[in-house]
């Protein structure tokens, strides 16, 4: 039972890392495309979620 629980936790943290990578890519796209205020918001989002 413990090993099953541990495995599930590992998968959850891997998913979180993938999510963070996606957020970082979105922030980079925003930085390239939009106004500086939105970029600042993107930075705040990046540090809060990751």
Biopython code that builds the backbone (N, CA, C, O; Angstrom):
import numpy as np
from Bio.PDB.StructureBuilder import StructureBuilder

atoms = [
    (1, "UNK", "N", (0.821, -1.206, 0.000)),
    (1, "UNK", "CA", (0.000, 0.000, 0.000)),
    (1, "UNK", "C", (0.863, 1.268, 0.000)),
    (1, "UNK", "O", (0.585, 2.215, -0.736)),
    (2, "UNK", "N", (1.901, 1.277, 0.822)),
    (2, "UNK", "CA", (2.766, 2.456, 0.889)),
    (2, "UNK", "C", (3.442, 2.732, -0.454)),
    (2, "UNK", "O", (3.552, 3.885, -0.872)),
    (3, "UNK", "N", (3.896, 1.669, -1.130)),
    (3, "UNK", "CA", (4.585, 1.880, -2.404)),
    (3, "UNK", "C", (3.633, 2.478, -3.450)),
    (3, "UNK", "O", (4.031, 3.318, -4.256)),
    (4, "UNK", "N", (2.391, 2.038, -3.424)),
    (4, "UNK", "CA", (1.395, 2.582, -4.341)),
    (4, "UNK", "C", (1.176, 4.081, -4.080)),
    (4, "UNK", "O", (1.120, 4.886, -5.009)),
    (5, "UNK", "N", (1.054, 4.428, -2.805)),
    (5, "UNK", "CA", (0.875, 5.822, -2.422)),
    (5, "UNK", "C", (2.073, 6.661, -2.866)),
    (5, "UNK", "O", (1.911, 7.754, -3.409)),
    (6, "UNK", "N", (3.271, 6.138, -2.628)),
    (6, "UNK", "CA", (4.494, 6.852, -3.006)),
    (6, "UNK", "C", (4.546, 7.062, -4.520)),
    (6, "UNK", "O", (4.890, 8.148, -4.986)),
    (7, "UNK", "N", (4.211, 6.045, -5.269)),
    (7, "UNK", "CA", (4.234, 6.152, -6.729)),
    (7, "UNK", "C", (3.273, 7.243, -7.195)),
    (7, "UNK", "O", (3.606, 8.031, -8.081)),
    (8, "UNK", "N", (2.075, 7.288, -6.595)),
    (8, "UNK", "CA", (1.098, 8.308, -6.960)),
    (8, "UNK", "C", (1.618, 9.715, -6.688)),
    (8, "UNK", "O", (1.396, 10.624, -7.488)),
    (9, "UNK", "N", (2.309, 9.899, -5.564)),
    (9, "UNK", "CA", (2.870, 11.196, -5.222)),
    (9, "UNK", "C", (3.928, 11.607, -6.242)),
    (9, "UNK", "O", (3.993, 12.770, -6.639)),
    (10, "UNK", "N", (4.744, 10.665, -6.659)),
    (10, "UNK", "CA", (5.773, 10.942, -7.658)),
    (10, "UNK", "C", (5.168, 11.427, -8.966)),
    (10, "UNK", "O", (5.654, 12.381, -9.574)),
    (11, "UNK", "N", (4.109, 10.761, -9.388)),
    (11, "UNK", "CA", (3.448, 11.175, -10.624)),
    (11, "UNK", "C", (2.882, 12.580, -10.492)),
    (11, "UNK", "O", (2.960, 13.378, -11.426)),
    (12, "UNK", "N", (2.313, 12.880, -9.335)),
    (12, "UNK", "CA", (1.734, 14.209, -9.128)),
    (12, "UNK", "C", (2.811, 15.289, -9.240)),
    (12, "UNK", "O", (2.583, 16.328, -9.859)),
    (13, "UNK", "N", (3.987, 15.050, -8.641)),
    (13, "UNK", "CA", (5.045, 16.065, -8.695)),
    (13, "UNK", "C", (5.593, 16.196, -10.117)),
    (13, "UNK", "O", (5.957, 17.295, -10.535)),
    (14, "UNK", "N", (5.655, 15.094, -10.864)),
    (14, "UNK", "CA", (6.076, 15.184, -12.270)),
    (14, "UNK", "C", (5.094, 16.034, -13.062)),
    (14, "UNK", "O", (5.496, 16.867, -13.875)),
    (15, "UNK", "N", (3.800, 15.819, -12.819)),
    (15, "UNK", "CA", (2.795, 16.626, -13.511)),
    (15, "UNK", "C", (2.955, 18.098, -13.184)),
    (15, "UNK", "O", (2.828, 18.955, -14.059)),
    (16, "UNK", "N", (3.235, 18.389, -11.919)),
    (16, "UNK", "CA", (3.417, 19.778, -11.504)),
    (16, "UNK", "C", (4.599, 20.405, -12.240)),
    (16, "UNK", "O", (4.517, 21.553, -12.675)),
    (17, "UNK", "N", (5.697, 19.660, -12.385)),
    (17, "UNK", "CA", (6.859, 20.188, -13.106)),
    (17, "UNK", "C", (6.507, 20.480, -14.552)),
    (17, "UNK", "O", (6.893, 21.522, -15.082)),
    (18, "UNK", "N", (5.781, 19.579, -15.198)),
    (18, "UNK", "CA", (5.361, 19.803, -16.584)),
    (18, "UNK", "C", (4.494, 21.053, -16.672)),
    (18, "UNK", "O", (4.635, 21.858, -17.592)),
    (19, "UNK", "N", (3.591, 21.203, -15.697)),
    (19, "UNK", "CA", (2.733, 22.387, -15.655)),
    (19, "UNK", "C", (3.588, 23.657, -15.551)),
    (19, "UNK", "O", (3.329, 24.641, -16.242)),
    (20, "UNK", "N", (4.594, 23.628, -14.694)),
    (20, "UNK", "CA", (5.465, 24.791, -14.538)),
    (20, "UNK", "C", (6.196, 25.115, -15.835)),
    (20, "UNK", "O", (6.322, 26.283, -16.200)),
    (21, "UNK", "N", (6.680, 24.086, -16.537)),
    (21, "UNK", "CA", (7.351, 24.324, -17.814)),
    (21, "UNK", "C", (6.397, 25.006, -18.783)),
    (21, "UNK", "O", (6.788, 25.929, -19.498)),
    (22, "UNK", "N", (5.143, 24.555, -18.807)),
    (22, "UNK", "CA", (4.147, 25.165, -19.683)),
    (22, "UNK", "C", (3.940, 26.630, -19.331)),
    (22, "UNK", "O", (3.867, 27.482, -20.217)),
    (23, "UNK", "N", (3.846, 26.925, -18.027)),
    (23, "UNK", "CA", (3.688, 28.311, -17.577)),
    (23, "UNK", "C", (4.874, 29.143, -18.044)),
    (23, "UNK", "O", (4.693, 30.259, -18.532)),
    (24, "UNK", "N", (6.087, 28.612, -17.900)),
    (24, "UNK", "CA", (7.279, 29.361, -18.316)),
    (24, "UNK", "C", (7.236, 29.647, -19.812)),
    (24, "UNK", "O", (7.579, 30.752, -20.231)),
    (25, "UNK", "N", (6.824, 28.681, -20.623)),
    (25, "UNK", "CA", (6.731, 28.904, -22.063)),
    (25, "UNK", "C", (5.711, 29.987, -22.375)),
    (25, "UNK", "O", (5.957, 30.858, -23.210)),
    (26, "UNK", "N", (4.561, 29.933, -21.698)),
    (26, "UNK", "CA", (3.542, 30.962, -21.903)),
    (26, "UNK", "C", (4.075, 32.337, -21.539)),
    (26, "UNK", "O", (3.837, 33.311, -22.254)),
    (27, "UNK", "N", (4.801, 32.417, -20.417)),
    (27, "UNK", "CA", (5.366, 33.700, -19.996)),
    (27, "UNK", "C", (6.334, 34.222, -21.047)),
    (27, "UNK", "O", (6.331, 35.416, -21.347)),
    (28, "UNK", "N", (7.162, 33.348, -21.613)),
    (28, "UNK", "CA", (8.094, 33.787, -22.649)),
    (28, "UNK", "C", (7.349, 34.295, -23.876)),
    (28, "UNK", "O", (7.744, 35.301, -24.465)),
    (29, "UNK", "N", (6.271, 33.610, -24.269)),
    (29, "UNK", "CA", (5.484, 34.068, -25.422)),
    (29, "UNK", "C", (4.863, 35.426, -25.149)),
    (29, "UNK", "O", (4.860, 36.304, -26.011)),
    (30, "UNK", "N", (4.336, 35.592, -23.939)),
    (30, "UNK", "CA", (3.745, 36.881, -23.565)),
    (30, "UNK", "C", (4.803, 37.973, -23.623)),
    (30, "UNK", "O", (4.551, 39.061, -24.141)),
    (31, "UNK", "N", (5.986, 37.684, -23.093)),
    (31, "UNK", "CA", (7.069, 38.666, -23.089)),
    (31, "UNK", "C", (7.414, 39.080, -24.521)),
    (31, "UNK", "O", (7.689, 40.250, -24.783)),
    (32, "UNK", "N", (7.397, 38.123, -25.437)),
    (32, "UNK", "CA", (7.750, 38.418, -26.818)),
    (32, "UNK", "C", (6.665, 39.216, -27.544)),
    (32, "UNK", "O", (6.963, 39.969, -28.471)),
    (33, "UNK", "N", (5.402, 39.051, -27.122)),
    (33, "UNK", "CA", (4.293, 39.558, -27.931)),
    (33, "UNK", "C", (3.583, 40.789, -27.382)),
    (33, "UNK", "O", (3.031, 41.571, -28.156)),
    (34, "UNK", "N", (3.584, 40.979, -26.066)),
    (34, "UNK", "CA", (2.689, 41.979, -25.477)),
    (34, "UNK", "C", (3.415, 43.049, -24.690)),
    (34, "UNK", "O", (4.644, 43.090, -24.629)),
    (35, "UNK", "N", (2.611, 43.913, -24.090)),
    (35, "UNK", "CA", (3.124, 45.067, -23.364)),
    (35, "UNK", "C", (3.869, 44.676, -22.082)),
    (35, "UNK", "O", (3.607, 43.615, -21.516)),
    (36, "UNK", "N", (4.792, 45.524, -21.625)),
    (36, "UNK", "CA", (5.587, 45.227, -20.419)),
    (36, "UNK", "C", (4.759, 44.979, -19.161)),
    (36, "UNK", "O", (5.182, 44.191, -18.314)),
    (37, "UNK", "N", (3.605, 45.612, -19.001)),
    (37, "UNK", "CA", (2.795, 45.364, -17.788)),
    (37, "UNK", "C", (2.382, 43.909, -17.720)),
    (37, "UNK", "O", (2.406, 43.292, -16.655)),
    (38, "UNK", "N", (2.000, 43.362, -18.875)),
    (38, "UNK", "CA", (1.554, 41.972, -18.906)),
    (38, "UNK", "C", (2.745, 41.058, -18.606)),
    (38, "UNK", "O", (2.587, 40.015, -17.972)),
    (39, "UNK", "N", (3.917, 41.447, -19.058)),
    (39, "UNK", "CA", (5.121, 40.667, -18.754)),
    (39, "UNK", "C", (5.364, 40.639, -17.246)),
    (39, "UNK", "O", (5.683, 39.589, -16.688)),
    (40, "UNK", "N", (5.216, 41.784, -16.587)),
    (40, "UNK", "CA", (5.384, 41.830, -15.131)),
    (40, "UNK", "C", (4.385, 40.909, -14.447)),
    (40, "UNK", "O", (4.734, 40.209, -13.496)),
    (41, "UNK", "N", (3.142, 40.905, -14.926)),
    (41, "UNK", "CA", (2.145, 39.998, -14.388)),
    (41, "UNK", "C", (2.595, 38.551, -14.603)),
    (41, "UNK", "O", (2.438, 37.713, -13.716)),
    (42, "UNK", "N", (3.151, 38.260, -15.776)),
    (42, "UNK", "CA", (3.643, 36.916, -16.065)),
    (42, "UNK", "C", (4.750, 36.487, -15.110)),
    (42, "UNK", "O", (4.786, 35.338, -14.669)),
    (43, "UNK", "N", (5.654, 37.413, -14.791)),
    (43, "UNK", "CA", (6.714, 37.101, -13.828)),
    (43, "UNK", "C", (6.133, 36.760, -12.468)),
    (43, "UNK", "O", (6.568, 35.803, -11.828)),
    (44, "UNK", "N", (5.154, 37.534, -12.024)),
    (44, "UNK", "CA", (4.511, 37.272, -10.732)),
    (44, "UNK", "C", (3.847, 35.900, -10.749)),
    (44, "UNK", "O", (3.946, 35.140, -9.786)),
    (45, "UNK", "N", (3.175, 35.595, -11.845)),
    (45, "UNK", "CA", (2.515, 34.299, -11.992)),
    (45, "UNK", "C", (3.540, 33.175, -11.926)),
    (45, "UNK", "O", (3.316, 32.167, -11.256)),
    (46, "UNK", "N", (4.665, 33.344, -12.620)),
    (46, "UNK", "CA", (5.700, 32.317, -12.642)),
    (46, "UNK", "C", (6.197, 32.035, -11.220)),
    (46, "UNK", "O", (6.285, 30.876, -10.813)),
    (47, "UNK", "N", (6.520, 33.086, -10.468)),
    (47, "UNK", "CA", (7.109, 32.864, -9.143)),
    (47, "UNK", "C", (6.078, 32.324, -8.157)),
    (47, "UNK", "O", (6.425, 31.546, -7.269)),
    (48, "UNK", "N", (4.821, 32.726, -8.301)),
    (48, "UNK", "CA", (3.791, 32.226, -7.391)),
    (48, "UNK", "C", (3.503, 30.758, -7.629)),
    (48, "UNK", "O", (3.400, 29.987, -6.675)),
    (49, "UNK", "N", (3.371, 30.353, -8.890)),
    (49, "UNK", "CA", (2.923, 28.989, -9.167)),
    (49, "UNK", "C", (4.064, 27.974, -9.079)),
    (49, "UNK", "O", (3.817, 26.779, -8.914)),
    (50, "UNK", "N", (5.308, 28.439, -9.186)),
    (50, "UNK", "CA", (6.427, 27.481, -9.191)),
    (50, "UNK", "C", (7.334, 27.773, -8.018)),
    (50, "UNK", "O", (8.339, 27.087, -7.829)),
]
sb = StructureBuilder()
sb.init_structure("model")
sb.init_model(0)
sb.init_chain("A")
sb.init_seg("    ")
for serial, (resi, resn, name, xyz) in enumerate(atoms, 1):
    if name == "N":
        sb.init_residue(resn, " ", resi, " ")
    sb.init_atom(name, np.array(xyz, "f"), 0.0, 1.0, " ", f" {name:<3s}", serial, name[0])
structure = sb.get_structure()
